[in-house]
Amino acid sequence: MTRPPPLRDPGHALTAGLDTGLDSDTDRDAGDERDVPRAPGEELLRAIVEAGGEGVVLCGTDGVVVMLNAAAAEMAPEIVPGRPLCSGPAAPLFEGDHPEGESRESDHGQRRIRVRREVFGLTHRAWYLRDVTAESARTDALLAERRRTDFLIEAGRRLSASLNMRRCARTAIELATPFLADAAMVVLPPSGRRHAGWLRLTSTDRALQEGNVAVADTAQVPGLAEALAGFPPVPSRWLDPGQVPGWLLPDRFGAAGHLLVTPLPGNGVPAGALVLARHEDGPPFDEDAETLVRIFAARAGAAISAAALYQEQSATNAILSNDLLPPPLPALAGLELAGSLRAARQAGLIGGDFYDVYLPETGRPGEPLVVLGDVCGKGARAAVLTGHIRHCLRTLLLLEERPEQLVALLNRSLRGSPTPNSYATLVLGTLSAAPDGHVRVDLAVAGHPAPLILRLDGTVQESTAHGSMLGAFADTVLAPVGVDLAPGEVCLLYSDGITEAFGGPTGREMYGAQRLKAALAGCAGMPVAALVERLEQLSTDWLGGDVQDDRALLAVQARPAR
């Protein structure tokens, strides 16, 4: 380092306050400006400046550099003693409003330098320089990692919020732009054999674009067809923007400088592929970016595949459930029918209670048959047994029409079932409409609550039909009963989920058969559909929202006289 000339500061401003071993006040009183006393102070000052861990640059009030140590000369070799500090390549480090005692950071060449200005003596200022390049790099890396972590947390939260496949794909591209790329595209696995759907979004207009691409055309993009196939797993692929088809890039995107195709790994099934594009002036996809993309793609793929599996299972459940739900009630001459079914698990819409109406085969004699039953258990297992009983009845009706014989045959079928606890209660009734408007209902009850008869005067009678439960005993015991309904009168079939419902003011009181009879009596004169709706509403209100069991109602009314 070039050694500056000895400091000549009247009043010894540079050495004021320094312990140099000299009495500066005595020197000033003597008016002696001897060089000898000042030389040791200057040497001591230089030693102090050189011993500091920071770079130090001393300037006069005119901004001219007086002294700098070796650390400062290494960080900013452009600084030369005797020249103005704010000139030359190092000037940006010292320019601008810079309050004393406060630090600021500036880029200088390949370094990041922290600069602080302090008062030094009476007429000089000291600039302290510190190389914080490594420290700044560590801080930037920590902040970048924190941003990546926050991004992945947000991605996990939003992607897990939906079980809709298309919504998950849209969320994926909304998250990817602009954090990962200027444009993002999700190509979903082909639902058929000919086309694959895609969704695309750019960071500029945020307008969602959708479309389809022929499966054969996906081979135009290296790695895309393999990613859509899902197996074997393929790595990410950097693409040459000049060798990709036009449909891969968004409209009005401009020239793409960097492209990346990453598979979306699903849970045992392919979830599609993620295509990311950056503009020419954007940063390329380096190894760190590609790693982050793969982690994000794994989460997006898991969400999309879970949504696809859920939709597939929902479609399958809908197909199976449709065959287990109550059928539309037919229009019968001289009769009015109305029914209500509430499963204990409303999410499944199916349960152990059921009702059905079987009509005689076209061209064959016979009477309509109404059935209401309750099987052991709840939920899907009970629904399976319900389906078994309904299909058995439909088959047996091809051979037998008498209710007591149907019950005996169905009992044999349940006892031979490999499903454990194949027990059920049942009430059957054949319907015969007479020309005078009366309807005869021949009832057979197998372990089920006896039907109730609502007469025109509001009187409620309980049928005396009874019998043994199905599936429990080798031989069935039945006592069938015939009931005559005058025009406007009603025969009500119901399950024990109505009478055994707990609720009321205390929440622990059973609804009971007497309340049901009183409620039915209050429905005298009502249309049969309104009657069933009223009874179902009263039962629901009694439960107070706490559904405990499946509930079924089926009402048969002799059509009222005009």
Secondary structure as GFF3:
##gff-version 3
##sequence-region A 1 562
A	DSSP	alpha_helix	24	30	.	.	.	ID=ss1
A	DSSP	alpha_helix	35	51	.	.	.	ID=ss2
A	DSSP	beta_strand	55	60	.	.	.	ID=ss3
A	DSSP	beta_strand	65	68	.	.	.	ID=ss4
A	DSSP	alpha_helix	70	75	.	.	.	ID=ss5
A	DSSP	three_ten_helix	91	93	.	.	.	ID=ss6
A	DSSP	beta_strand	103	108	.	.	.	ID=ss7
A	DSSP	beta_strand	111	120	.	.	.	ID=ss8
A	DSSP	beta_strand	124	131	.	.	.	ID=ss9
A	DSSP	alpha_helix	133	159	.	.	.	ID=ss10
A	DSSP	alpha_helix	165	179	.	.	.	ID=ss11
A	DSSP	beta_strand	183	187	.	.	.	ID=ss12
A	DSSP	beta_strand	195	202	.	.	.	ID=ss13
A	DSSP	beta_strand	209	214	.	.	.	ID=ss14
A	DSSP	three_ten_helix	215	220	.	.	.	ID=ss15
A	DSSP	alpha_helix	224	229	.	.	.	ID=ss16
A	DSSP	beta_strand	237	239	.	.	.	ID=ss17
A	DSSP	three_ten_helix	241	243	.	.	.	ID=ss18
A	DSSP	three_ten_helix	246	248	.	.	.	ID=ss19
A	DSSP	beta_strand	256	263	.	.	.	ID=ss20
A	DSSP	beta_strand	273	279	.	.	.	ID=ss21
A	DSSP	alpha_helix	287	322	.	.	.	ID=ss22
A	DSSP	beta_strand	335	342	.	.	.	ID=ss23
A	DSSP	beta_strand	353	358	.	.	.	ID=ss24
A	DSSP	beta_strand	369	375	.	.	.	ID=ss25
A	DSSP	alpha_helix	379	396	.	.	.	ID=ss26
A	DSSP	alpha_helix	403	415	.	.	.	ID=ss27
A	DSSP	beta_strand	424	433	.	.	.	ID=ss28
A	DSSP	beta_strand	439	446	.	.	.	ID=ss29
A	DSSP	beta_strand	452	454	.	.	.	ID=ss30
A	DSSP	beta_strand	460	462	.	.	.	ID=ss31
A	DSSP	beta_strand	466	467	.	.	.	ID=ss32
A	DSSP	beta_strand	478	479	.	.	.	ID=ss33
A	DSSP	beta_strand	481	485	.	.	.	ID=ss34
A	DSSP	beta_strand	490	494	.	.	.	ID=ss35
A	DSSP	alpha_helix	496	499	.	.	.	ID=ss36
A	DSSP	beta_strand	502	503	.	.	.	ID=ss37
A	DSSP	beta_strand	509	510	.	.	.	ID=ss38
A	DSSP	alpha_helix	512	521	.	.	.	ID=ss39
A	DSSP	alpha_helix	528	543	.	.	.	ID=ss40
A	DSSP	beta_strand	551	558	.	.	.	ID=ss41
###
